[in-house]
């Protein structure tokens, strides 16, 4: 394997494994979701500020007023996405929340068709249907792991909302081509600090070192370090390899949920998760049945 590809693959794998443990640290922190996201933004902003300074991205000429406002708008969507996704973990489990969250590529396709006029092909419709069937399988399995039916379905709804907000953020970021992604991330988490500060509960801070360690890790590792690894990998790898390695994230999350919290998926839930991940992979990799041309007589 080429040295650049090998390094990019290792960086992408590390980034996805880090992402797969996010739910673990969210639950271990013991804080309400809004507080977790606020402190993630605080420690993430501090880390990304140092990273951007190191790369020389803190110059005034890099961001125009328009690109800055777009980055702020994407930050509102990203922070909302974190709030909803983290809230889904305690209701539907980390595994289910993460799997449902992976319908985001289909939401992005729908938004691109609606606002950018991009065509939805028959191949994309097929994978969308596979994903929808997977969603039905997961929804129909509610309560089999002991959750209340209402809480379980609420968790799924929150994960879907998170996926929609992520797709909206991705659509906005498409207009920020040429802007350093590390700087975009800094603007996003800084927006989160300002957005959530009025609702942060400073009187109920973690009492145990483990709680603070979880929050610092979410900010420094799962935000700062993960972004650096992810963006470096994206620059080195072909899109197909990037898309394939991105599925390490949900798989890692499923196994973390299993081994750390003892949440084992039921057969119908496994089927639904597999269908969603297969559909997302199929669309990202462009899998499909190509019609054969008739042979010349």
C-alpha positions in Angstrom: 0.0 0.0 0.0 1.2 3.5 -0.8 2.6 5.4 2.2 0.1 8.2 1.9 -2.8 5.8 1.7 -1.5 3.8 4.6 -1.2 6.9 6.8 -4.6 8.2 5.6 -6.2 4.9 6.4 -4.7 4.8 9.9 -5.8 8.3 10.6 -9.4 7.6 9.3 -9.6 4.4 11.4 -8.4 6.2 14.5 -10.9 9.0 13.9 -13.8 6.6 13.5 -12.8 4.5 16.6 -12.7 7.7 18.6 -16.1 8.6 17.3 -17.4 5.2 18.3 -16.7 5.9 22.0 -18.5 9.3 22.2 -21.6 7.7 23.7 -19.6 6.0 26.4 -18.1 9.4 27.6 -21.5 11.2 27.3 -23.2 8.7 29.6 -20.2 8.4 32.0 -20.1 12.2 32.5 -23.4 12.0 34.4 -24.5 15.5 33.3 -27.7 16.6 31.4 -27.2 16.6 27.7 -27.1 20.4 27.3 -24.3 20.6 29.9 -22.4 17.9 28.2 -22.6 19.6 24.8 -21.7 23.0 26.4 -18.5 21.6 28.0 -17.6 19.7 24.8 -17.8 23.0 23.0 -15.7 24.8 25.6 -12.9 22.3 25.7 -13.2 21.7 21.9 -12.9 25.4 21.2 -9.8 25.7 23.4 -8.2 22.8 21.6 -9.1 23.9 18.1 -7.9 27.4 18.8 -4.4 26.1 19.5 -4.6 23.8 16.5 -5.7 26.7 14.2 -3.0 28.9 15.6 -0.4 26.2 14.9 -1.6 25.9 11.3 -1.7 29.7 10.8 -5.5 29.8 10.3 -6.2 32.7 12.6 -5.7 35.4 9.9 -8.5 37.9 9.1 -8.2 37.4 5.4 -9.2 33.7 5.5 -12.9 34.3 6.5 -15.1 36.8 4.7 -18.3 38.0 6.4 -20.4 35.6 4.3 -18.2 32.6 5.0 -18.2 33.4 8.7 -22.0 33.7 8.9 -22.3 30.4 7.0 -19.9 28.7 9.4 -21.9 30.1 12.4 -25.1 28.8 10.8 -23.6 25.4 10.3 -22.5 25.5 14.0 -26.0 26.0 15.1 -27.0 22.9 13.2 -24.0 20.9 14.4 -24.6 21.8 18.1 -28.3 21.0 17.8 -27.3 17.7 16.2 -25.1 16.8 19.2 -27.8 17.7 21.6 -30.4 15.4 19.9 -28.0 12.6 19.3 -26.7 12.5 22.9 -30.2 12.7 24.2 -31.1 9.6 22.1 -28.4 7.4 23.8 -30.2 7.2 27.2 -33.5 6.5 25.5 -32.8 4.0 22.7 -29.2 3.0 23.5 -25.9 4.1 21.9 -26.1 1.3 19.3 -29.6 2.1 18.1 -29.1 5.9 18.2 -25.9 5.6 16.2 -27.4 3.2 13.7 -30.5 5.4 13.1 -28.2 8.5 12.9 -26.6 6.9 9.8 -29.6 7.7 7.7 -28.0 11.1 7.3 -26.7 10.5 3.8 -30.2 10.0 2.6 -31.4 13.2 4.2 -28.6 15.0 2.5 -29.6 13.6 -0.8 -33.2 14.8 -0.2 -32.1 18.3 0.8 -29.7 18.5 -2.1 -32.6 17.6 -4.5 -34.9 20.1 -2.8 -32.5 23.1 -2.6 -29.8 22.4 -5.1 -31.8 20.7 -7.8 -29.7 17.5 -7.7 -31.3 14.5 -9.3 -32.4 11.5 -7.3 -31.6 8.4 -9.3 -33.3 5.0 -9.2 -30.2 3.6 -7.5 -30.5 6.1 -4.7 -34.2 5.4 -4.3 -33.5 1.7 -4.0 -31.0 2.3 -1.2 -33.4 4.7 0.4 -36.0 2.0 0.5 -33.6 -0.5 2.0 -32.7 2.1 4.7 -36.4 2.7 5.4 -37.1 -1.0 5.8 -34.2 -1.2 8.3 -35.8 1.7 10.2 -39.1 -0.1 10.3 -37.3 -3.2 11.7 -35.7 -1.2 14.5 -39.0 0.6 15.3 -41.0 -2.6 15.4 -38.5 -4.1 17.9 -39.2 -1.4 20.5 -39.3 -2.5 24.1 -37.6 -5.8 23.6 -34.5 -4.7 25.6 -36.6 -3.4 28.5 -37.0 0.2 27.5 -40.4 1.8 27.7 -42.0 1.9 24.2 -42.4 5.7 24.4 -38.8 6.3 25.5 -37.5 4.0 22.8 -39.4 5.6 20.0 -38.4 9.1 21.3 -34.8 8.0 21.2 -35.2 7.0 17.5 -37.0 10.3 16.8 -34.1 12.2 18.4 -31.5 10.3 16.4 -33.5 11.1 13.2 -33.6 14.8 14.2 -29.9 14.7 14.8 -29.3 13.2 11.3 -31.4 15.9 9.7 -29.5 18.7 11.4 -26.2 17.1 10.4 -27.4 16.9 6.8 -28.4 20.6 7.0 -24.9 21.5 8.3 -23.3 19.4 5.6 -25.4 21.3 3.0 -24.2 24.6 4.4 -20.6 23.5 4.5 -20.7 22.7 0.8 -20.7 26.4 0.3 -17.5 26.8 2.4 -15.2 25.2 -0.2 -11.6 26.6 0.3 -12.1 27.4 3.9 -9.8 25.4 6.3 -12.1 22.8 7.9 -10.3 23.2 11.3 -11.3 26.8 11.3 -14.9 25.9 10.4 -14.9 23.5 13.3 -13.5 26.3 15.6 -16.3 28.6 14.6 -18.9 25.9 15.1 -17.9 25.0 18.6 -17.4 28.6 19.6 -21.0 29.2 18.4 -22.0 26.3 20.6 -20.4 27.9 23.7 -22.3 31.2 23.1 -25.5 29.4 22.2 -25.6 27.1 25.2 -24.0 29.3 27.9 -27.4 30.8 29.0 -28.7 27.2 29.7 -25.5 25.7 31.2 -26.0 24.7 34.8 -22.8 25.9 36.6 -24.2 25.0 40.0 -24.3 21.3 39.2 -20.8 20.6 38.0 -19.3 17.0 38.1 -18.3 16.0 41.6 -16.0 13.2 40.6 -12.8 13.4 38.6 -14.3 10.9 36.2 -17.0 13.3 35.2 -14.5 16.1 34.4 -12.2 13.6 32.6 -15.1 12.6 30.4 -15.9 16.2 29.5 -12.3 17.2 28.8 -11.9 14.0 26.7 -15.0 14.8 24.7 -13.7 18.3 23.9 -10.0 17.6 23.4 -10.0 14.1 21.9 -13.5 13.6 20.4 -13.5 17.2 18.9 -10.0 18.6 18.6 -7.9 15.5 17.9 -10.7 13.7 16.0 -11.2 16.6 13.6 -7.4 16.8 12.9 -7.2 13.1 12.1 -10.5 13.1 10.1 -9.6 16.1 7.9 -6.0 14.9 7.3 -7.3 11.4 6.3 -9.9 13.0 3.9 -7.1 14.9 2.2 -5.0 11.7 1.7 -7.7 9.1 0.8 -9.9 8.5 -2.2 -13.6 9.1 -1.5 -14.4 5.4 -1.8 -11.9 4.4 0.9 -13.0 7.3 3.1 -16.7 6.2 2.8 -15.8 2.6 3.5 -13.8 3.3 6.6 -16.5 5.7 8.0 -18.5 2.6 8.9 -16.0 1.7 11.6 -17.8 4.4 13.6 -21.2 2.8 14.0 -19.7 -0.7 14.3 -17.4 0.5 17.1 -20.4 2.3 18.9 -22.4 -1.0 18.8 -19.6 -3.0 20.4 -18.9 -0.3 23.0 -22.6 -0.3 23.9 -22.5 -4.1 24.2 -19.3 -4.6 26.1 -19.5 -1.5 28.4 -23.2 -1.2 29.1 -24.4 -4.7 28.3 -26.9 -3.6 25.6 -27.2 -6.5 23.2 -29.3 -6.0 20.1 -32.2 -8.3 19.4 -32.2 -10.2 16.0 -34.8 -7.8 14.5 -32.7 -4.8 15.6 -29.5 -6.4 14.2 -31.4 -6.8 10.9 -32.5 -3.2 10.9 -29.0 -1.9 11.8 -27.4 -4.0 9.0 -30.0 -2.8 6.5 -29.3 0.9 7.3 -25.5 0.5 7.2 -25.7 -1.6 4.0 -27.9 1.1 2.4 -25.6 3.9 3.4 -22.6 2.0 2.1 -24.3 1.2 -1.1 -25.2 4.8 -1.8 -21.8 6.1 -0.8 -19.9 3.5 -2.9 -22.3 3.8 -5.8 -23.3 0.1 -5.7 -26.1 -0.9 -8.1 -27.2 -3.1 -10.9 -26.1 -1.7 -14.2 -28.3 -2.6 -17.2 -26.4 -4.5 -19.9 -26.4 -3.2 -23.3 -27.8 -5.6 -25.9 -25.2 -7.3 -28.0 -24.8 -6.2 -31.5 -26.2 -8.7 -34.0 
